[in-house]
Amino acid sequence: MDESQLALTARPVRSPRASGPGALSYERMLALASEMQQVDPLTTFALLRPVCDEVWNLMDGFRTLGEIRDAICVQFDVEISQRHIEQLVALMVADGRVILQP
């Protein structure tokens, strides 16, 4: 299984120690919003906080990253690349808030 397949099929679960998704730095949020707008101009800076919160809410250990991405796109009526969802989750993993299960 290559990295892209693992990323799509990884099943994130919230760490029992974490109480929320954590906060991205202002600079990181600006950069991410700019990247996301290249995929879909409707994806704005103001949309990032609710998207991050909903990604957090969807991480139950059963849904894959691909399923989470699809749910976010439908719920917020935007097109978000898988790479951006992976970046958000990677930040939460690095912060110890999320564990990725194969």
MOGILIN-V561832 format. One record per helix or strand of 3 or more residues. SS is the DSSP state (H for helix, E for strand). FROM is the first residue (numbers start at 1). TO is the last residue. If there is no record, write none. Layout:
ss = (SS | SS)
from = (FROM | FROM)
to = (TO | TO)
//
This chain:
ss = (H | E | H | H | H | H | E)
from = (3 | 11 | 26 | 45 | 65 | 82 | 98)
to = (9 | 14 | 39 | 58 | 76 | 94 | 101)
//
